[in-house]
Amino acid sequence: MAPVRGFEIVSGFRDLASGIHLPERKTQFSAGYDIFSIEDVCLEPAKVTLIATGLKAYMPGNEFLGIYIRSGMAVKHRLCLVNSVGIIDADYYNNPDNEGHILVAVLNAGPEKFVLPKGTRFAQGIFQKYFCCDYESDANGDAPHARRMGGIGSTGAIN
């Protein structure tokens, strides 16, 4: 059976592969795949930190990967995603700009710096299906003429 959806290590991080955990679900009915920190990260209060994961995700064209902060990180340490939910589109995978590297923008809303130790589960990814309007897409959910040309924030740069 051909792969449908999953995670891979970005080529520039393969030398760190022993320190990178592929995301995993912890229980039978967990929706989210836990994402781990690949290095110690210091999160300054009231600042946004872009956390590298060393990961990329592949999925069918009518799905996206939603990135969410783990509830324990939010409640216990006052961490949140600066954009509330990260959206990883299917065509972000292997883009020519950054190979689809998933970077997570975390805001420390607490009053003190917080060190996120290497190997900590801090975010989770949930694969989700989406739907397009009848007049906009083909049967696969793909816009018929647009093609991603870059990485983060690049959907304005399509051909």
C-alpha positions in Angstrom: 0.0 0.0 0.0 1.3 3.4 -0.9 1.9 6.0 1.9 -1.1 8.3 2.4 -0.2 10.6 5.3 2.6 10.9 7.8 5.8 12.6 8.9 9.3 12.6 7.7 12.6 14.2 8.8 13.7 17.2 6.8 16.9 16.4 4.9 18.9 19.1 6.7 18.1 17.5 10.1 18.9 13.9 9.2 22.2 14.2 11.0 20.1 14.8 14.2 17.8 12.0 13.4 18.6 10.1 16.6 17.4 13.1 18.5 14.2 13.6 16.5 11.1 11.7 17.4 8.5 11.2 14.7 5.2 12.4 16.0 3.1 9.8 17.7 -0.3 9.3 19.3 -0.1 8.3 22.9 -3.5 6.5 23.3 -5.8 4.6 21.0 -8.3 7.5 20.6 -5.9 10.4 20.7 -6.6 12.7 17.7 -3.2 14.5 17.9 0.3 13.4 17.0 2.6 14.8 19.7 5.4 17.0 18.4 8.6 17.1 20.3 11.2 19.8 20.8 14.5 18.8 19.0 16.7 21.1 21.2 16.4 23.2 24.4 14.5 26.4 23.6 14.3 29.4 25.9 11.0 31.2 25.5 11.2 34.8 26.7 8.0 36.3 28.3 5.8 38.2 25.9 7.9 37.1 22.9 7.2 34.8 20.0 9.8 32.0 19.4 9.9 30.0 16.1 10.6 26.5 17.1 12.1 24.2 14.5 10.8 20.6 14.5 13.0 19.0 11.9 9.8 17.5 10.4 7.7 17.7 7.3 4.3 16.1 6.7 2.7 14.5 3.7 -1.0 14.0 3.1 -3.7 13.9 0.4 -4.5 17.2 -1.4 -7.8 17.6 0.3 -6.3 17.5 3.8 -4.2 19.8 6.0 -2.3 19.3 9.2 -3.5 21.5 12.1 -0.8 22.3 14.6 -2.1 23.0 18.2 -0.3 23.7 21.5 -0.7 20.8 23.9 -3.2 21.7 26.6 -0.7 21.0 29.4 1.7 23.5 27.9 -1.1 26.1 27.7 -2.5 25.6 31.2 0.7 25.0 33.2 3.2 27.3 31.4 0.9 29.9 29.6 2.3 29.0 26.1 0.2 29.4 23.0 0.6 29.5 19.3 0.8 33.1 18.1 -1.6 32.3 15.2 -3.9 30.0 17.4 -3.7 27.1 15.0 -0.9 26.4 12.5 -2.1 25.2 9.1 0.2 23.0 7.1 -1.2 22.6 3.6 -0.6 19.5 1.6 1.4 21.4 -1.0 3.8 22.7 1.7 5.4 19.3 1.7 8.8 19.4 -0.2 8.3 23.0 -1.3 11.4 24.4 -3.0 11.9 27.1 -0.2 12.3 25.0 2.9 11.3 21.4 1.9 8.2 21.7 4.0 9.9 22.1 7.4 7.3 22.6 10.1 8.1 25.6 12.3 5.9 26.3 15.3 5.5 30.0 16.4 5.0 29.8 20.2 4.2 32.8 22.4 5.1 32.8 26.1 2.2 34.6 27.7 3.7 34.1 31.1 5.6 36.6 33.2 8.9 34.6 33.3 11.1 32.9 30.7 10.4 29.2 30.2 12.9 26.7 29.0 11.4 24.0 26.8 13.8 21.0 27.2 14.8 18.9 24.3 12.5 16.0 23.8 9.4 17.7 25.4 6.0 17.2 23.7 4.9 20.8 23.2 2.5 20.7 20.3 0.3 18.3 18.4 -0.7 17.8 14.8 -4.1 16.6 13.7 -4.7 15.6 10.1 -8.0 17.1 8.9 -10.1 17.0 5.7 -11.4 20.2 4.2 -13.9 21.0 1.6 -13.9 23.6 -1.3 -16.8 25.5 -2.9 -18.2 23.9 -6.0 -17.1 26.7 -8.3 -13.5 26.7 -7.1 -11.9 23.3 -7.2 -11.7 19.9 -8.9 -12.8 16.6 -7.3 -9.5 16.3 -5.4 -10.0 19.6 -3.6 -7.1 21.2 -5.5 -7.3 24.7 -6.9 -6.9 24.1 -10.7 -4.2 26.6 -11.6 -2.3 27.5 -8.4 1.0 26.0 -7.4 3.0 26.7 -4.2 6.4 28.1 -4.9 7.7 28.8 -1.3 7.6 28.0 2.4 6.0 29.9 5.3 3.6 32.6 4.2 4.1 31.9 0.5 0.5 31.4 -0.6 0.6 34.9 -1.9 3.4 33.8 -4.2 1.7 31.3 -6.4 1.8 30.8 -10.1 
